[in-house]
Amino acid sequence: MRYGLVIALSTLNPCRYLHEPKTRFPVGRLFPLPGRELHPLKAPGLSWRTEQRREYLLDVDAVSLCIDPADAERRITPRTRAIMPVHFAGQPCDMDILHDLAKRCGLRVIEDATYALPASYRGIPVGAISELTAFSFYATKTLTTGEGGMVTTENDALATRMRMMRLHGIGRDAWKRYSAEGYWYYEVMDSGYKYNLTDIQSAIGIVQLEKIDKMNAARGEIASRYTKGFARERTLEVPTVNANRESSWHLYVLRLNLEELTITRSEMIERLKARGMSTSVHFIPLHMHPYYQRAYGYQTEEFPVASAQYQRYLSLPIFPKMTPMQIDYVIDSVLEVIEGARL
């Protein structure tokens, strides 16, 4: 997958570039997609509050579980500066609508693509669509360096600033100081951070990058087999990938039609666990956590779609080296549990 002239900067924590005031856009209100609504990380919320800037959550679209643009438009105020869409489970959000909304309201778009490598929207790779896009290379992601990530941008000024701030605010490339053409002299230009990705992590990432398309194809094949196996089961809802989008299939999120079952989502998880199959829930909506309710006064009913969908979904195992036997076992296990739990 090629990204053209996009500048890519590796980092120990891609989201932290937004923490730096001169790198980040002046923010009054930030809208993280339902992605943020469903996102497990707490750090971004804390950083906005610390600097008297904060993110405001949005509800999700009931089909894709990505940001609901209509809800975003309702919540925009004169203090809003940016929209932060999260490509939930690896499926890109509706970027045309979001960019149109941002243009009409004078906002920037900062994409959280922690799940979305290598996803694409209308044939354009995620990472080459908006002014800033953050990827994660955490251990569970589609490309991993153990920890860390990358930020992509076509903005030379932002790239220069981030490149300097990720390593103590040093004004010259620290690595080149020790190369044959390097020179010992350097200057600290600003109060920077220690966000650089290590050389060992970078070496792992380069090898992973060479395999990313192959690994994505394997994930797509697993997702297709899951969908084929569950599509005719009326008690289940398989993921929908909207038109003109390619998902990275970071997650395969299956939803239960609970009104047709005698068990809850939690009971489903326990019965699958008894069969030796691990599943998880991605994720508990942020507005349901004690901190966010205490600090920002969020109530469960404030985001009705996210709250309702949370009760229904679970994530099935999906990784490139799954064998056909393992895939079949997952499908059979889910259907066996369902068969014994119909109304």
C-alpha positions in Angstrom: 0.0 0.0 0.0 1.6 3.3 -1.1 1.0 6.7 0.6 2.5 9.0 -1.9 4.2 12.0 -0.5 2.8 11.7 3.1 5.4 12.2 5.8 5.5 9.4 8.4 7.0 10.0 11.9 7.6 7.0 14.2 7.0 7.6 17.9 6.8 5.8 21.2 3.2 7.2 21.7 1.5 8.8 18.6 -1.4 10.2 20.6 1.0 12.3 22.7 2.0 14.6 19.8 -1.4 16.1 20.4 -0.4 16.8 24.0 2.3 19.3 22.8 0.6 22.7 22.6 2.5 24.1 19.6 2.1 20.9 17.6 -1.5 20.4 18.5 -4.2 22.7 17.1 -5.8 25.1 19.7 -8.6 23.0 21.0 -11.7 24.0 22.8 -13.7 20.9 22.1 -12.6 17.7 20.5 -14.9 15.0 19.1 -13.5 11.6 19.2 -15.6 9.2 17.1 -17.6 6.6 18.6 -14.1 5.2 18.4 -13.3 7.4 21.4 -16.7 6.6 22.7 -15.7 3.0 22.7 -12.0 3.6 23.1 -10.2 2.1 26.2 -7.4 4.7 26.6 -7.8 7.3 29.3 -4.7 9.5 28.6 -6.1 11.8 25.9 -9.0 12.8 28.1 -6.6 13.6 30.9 -4.3 15.6 28.7 -7.0 17.9 27.4 -8.2 18.6 31.0 -4.7 19.3 32.3 -4.2 21.9 29.6 -7.7 23.4 30.0 -8.7 21.7 26.8 -10.8 18.6 26.7 -12.4 16.2 24.3 -16.2 15.8 24.1 -17.6 12.4 23.4 -20.0 11.6 20.5 -22.5 8.9 20.0 -22.0 6.2 17.3 -23.7 5.1 14.2 -25.6 1.9 15.0 -24.4 0.0 11.9 -20.6 0.8 11.7 -20.1 1.8 15.3 -18.1 4.7 13.9 -18.8 8.3 14.6 -22.3 9.6 14.0 -21.7 12.8 11.9 -25.2 14.1 12.8 -24.4 13.9 16.5 -21.1 15.6 15.9 -22.8 18.5 14.1 -25.3 18.9 16.9 -22.6 19.2 19.5 -20.3 21.7 17.7 -20.0 25.0 19.5 -18.1 28.3 18.8 -15.2 26.9 20.9 -14.8 23.7 18.9 -11.5 23.4 17.1 -11.2 19.8 15.8 -13.0 16.5 15.1 -11.2 13.3 16.0 -12.7 10.3 14.2 -11.7 6.8 15.3 -11.9 4.1 12.7 -13.6 1.5 14.9 -12.4 -2.1 14.5 -10.5 -1.0 11.4 -13.3 0.3 9.2 -12.9 3.9 8.1 -15.4 6.5 9.1 -17.4 8.5 6.5 -14.6 10.9 5.9 -16.3 12.8 3.1 -19.1 13.9 5.4 -16.7 14.6 8.3 -14.4 16.7 6.1 -17.4 18.6 4.7 -18.6 19.3 8.2 -15.2 20.4 9.3 -14.9 22.7 6.3 -18.3 24.3 7.0 -17.5 24.8 10.7 -13.8 25.8 10.3 -12.5 22.7 12.1 -9.4 20.5 11.7 -9.7 16.7 11.3 -7.3 14.6 13.4 -7.8 10.8 12.7 -7.3 8.2 15.3 -6.3 5.2 13.1 -5.0 3.0 15.9 -7.0 0.1 14.4 -6.9 1.1 10.7 -3.6 -0.1 9.2 -3.9 -0.9 6.3 -7.5 0.3 5.7 -8.7 2.6 2.9 -11.5 5.0 2.1 -12.6 5.4 -1.6 -9.2 3.9 -2.6 -7.2 6.3 -0.5 -5.2 4.7 2.4 -6.0 5.9 5.9 -3.1 8.1 6.8 -3.2 10.0 3.5 -6.7 11.6 4.0 -6.5 14.2 6.8 -3.9 16.6 8.0 -2.9 14.4 10.9 -3.4 10.7 11.4 -2.1 8.6 14.4 -1.4 4.9 14.1 -0.7 2.4 17.0 1.8 -0.4 16.9 0.8 -1.9 20.2 1.2 -5.7 20.6 -2.4 -6.4 19.6 -2.5 -4.2 16.5 -2.3 -5.3 12.9 1.3 -4.2 12.8 3.3 -4.3 16.0 6.6 -3.0 17.4 5.5 -4.1 20.9 4.6 -0.5 21.7 4.7 2.8 19.9 3.2 4.0 16.7 3.4 6.6 13.9 1.9 9.9 12.8 1.4 10.8 9.2 0.9 14.3 7.7 1.5 16.3 4.5 2.1 19.4 6.6 5.9 20.1 6.5 5.7 22.6 9.4 3.9 20.1 11.7 6.3 17.3 10.6 9.3 19.4 11.5 7.9 20.4 14.8 7.0 16.8 15.7 10.4 15.5 14.6 12.1 17.9 17.0 9.7 17.5 19.9 9.8 13.7 20.0 13.4 13.8 21.2 14.0 16.4 23.8 13.4 19.4 21.5 16.8 18.9 19.8 17.0 20.9 16.6 19.0 18.4 14.6 18.6 14.7 13.8 20.2 13.0 16.8 20.9 9.8 14.9 22.8 11.6 12.2 25.1 13.1 14.8 26.8 9.7 15.0 26.9 8.9 11.3 29.9 9.5 9.0 28.4 12.8 7.7 27.3 13.9 11.2 28.6 16.6 13.4 28.8 16.7 17.2 27.1 20.1 17.7 23.4 20.3 18.6 20.9 22.7 20.2 17.8 22.2 22.3 15.3 24.4 20.7 12.3 23.8 23.0 11.2 21.8 26.0 10.7 18.5 24.2 9.8 14.9 25.2 11.2 11.4 25.0 8.7 9.9 22.5 11.1 8.4 20.0 10.6 4.8 18.9 13.7 2.7 19.8 16.0 1.3 17.0 15.0 -2.3 18.0 11.3 -1.5 17.8 11.9 0.2 14.4 13.7 -2.8 13.1 10.7 -5.1 14.1 8.3 -2.6 12.5 10.2 -2.6 9.2 9.9 -6.4 8.9 6.3 -6.2 9.9 5.6 -3.5 7.3 6.9 -5.8 4.6 4.2 -8.4 5.6 1.3 -6.0 6.3 -0.6 -6.6 3.0 -0.3 -10.4 3.4 -1.4 -10.3 7.0 -4.3 -8.0 6.1 -5.4 -10.5 3.4 -5.3 -13.3 6.0 -7.5 -11.3 8.4 -9.9 -10.5 5.6 -10.2 -14.2 4.7 -10.9 -15.0 8.3 -13.6 -12.3 8.5 -15.2 -13.6 5.3 -15.4 -17.1 6.7 -16.9 -15.9 10.0 -19.5 -13.8 8.1 -20.4 -16.7 5.8 -20.7 -19.0 8.9 -23.0 -16.6 10.8 -24.9 -14.8 8.1 -28.0 -16.9 8.2 -28.3 -17.1 12.0 -31.1 -14.7 13.0 -29.8 -14.3 16.5 -26.5 -12.9 15.3 -25.6 -9.7 13.5 -22.3 -9.8 11.5 -20.2 -6.7 10.9 -21.1 -4.4 7.9 -18.4 -2.8 5.9 -19.8 0.2 4.1 -19.4 0.9 0.4 -16.1 2.2 -0.9 -14.2 1.1 2.2 -11.6 -1.5 3.0 -11.3 -2.6 6.6 -8.0 -3.6 8.3 -10.1 -6.2 10.3 -8.3 -5.4 13.5 -11.4 -6.7 15.2 -14.3 -8.9 14.2 -17.2 -7.6 16.3 -20.2 -10.0 16.4 -23.5 -8.7 17.9 -26.2 -10.7 19.6 -29.9 -10.1 19.0 -30.6 -10.5 22.7 -34.4 -10.3 22.3 -34.2 -13.7 20.7 -31.9 -15.3 23.2 -32.2 -16.6 26.8 -28.6 -15.5 27.7 -26.8 -12.2 28.0 -23.6 -11.2 26.3 -21.6 -12.0 29.5 -23.1 -15.5 29.7 -22.2 -16.0 26.0 -18.6 -15.2 26.7 -18.5 -17.6 29.7 -20.0 -20.5 27.7 -17.5 -19.9 24.9 -14.7 -19.8 27.5 -15.8 -23.2 28.8 -15.2 -24.5 25.3 -11.6 -23.1 25.5 -12.3 -20.1 23.3 -11.3 -16.6 24.4 -13.4 -13.6 23.4 -13.4 -10.0 24.6 -15.5 -6.8 24.6 -14.2 -3.8 22.6 -14.9 -1.6 24.3 -16.7 -0.4 27.4 -17.9 3.1 26.4 -16.0 5.9 28.1 -19.1 7.6 29.4 -19.9 4.5 31.5 -16.6 4.7 33.4 -16.6 6.2 36.9 -13.9 8.8 36.1 -15.7 10.2 33.2 -19.0 10.3 35.0 -17.4 12.0 38.0 -15.2 14.4 36.1 -17.5 15.4 33.3 -21.0 14.4 34.5 -21.7 11.9 31.7 -24.8 9.7 32.1 -25.4 6.4 30.4 -28.5 7.7 28.6 -26.5 10.6 27.1 -25.2 8.3 24.3 -28.1 5.9 23.7 -26.7 4.1 20.7 -23.3 3.3 22.2 -24.9 2.3 25.5 -27.3 -0.1 23.7 -24.8 -1.6 21.3 -22.3 -2.2 24.2 -24.7 -4.7 25.7 -24.7 -6.8 22.5 -21.2 -7.1 21.1 -18.2 -9.3 21.6 -15.0 -9.7 19.7 -14.0 -13.1 18.2 -10.4 -14.3 17.8 -8.8 -13.0 14.6 -5.1 -13.1 13.8 -3.2 -13.9 10.6 -1.9 -17.3 11.6 -5.3 -18.8 12.5 -5.7 -22.2 10.9 -8.9 -23.4 9.0 -9.5 -25.8 11.9 -9.3 -23.0 14.5 -11.7 -20.8 12.4 -14.2 -23.7 12.1 -14.0 -24.3 15.8 -14.8 -20.7 16.6 -17.8 -20.8 14.2 -19.1 -24.1 15.5 -18.6 -23.1 19.1 -20.6 -19.9 18.7 -23.4 -21.7 16.8 -23.6 -24.5 19.4 -24.0 -22.0 22.3 -26.6 -20.1 20.3 -28.5 -23.3 19.5 -28.9 -24.0 23.2 -30.0 -20.4 24.1 -32.8 -19.7 21.6 -36.1 -18.4 22.9 
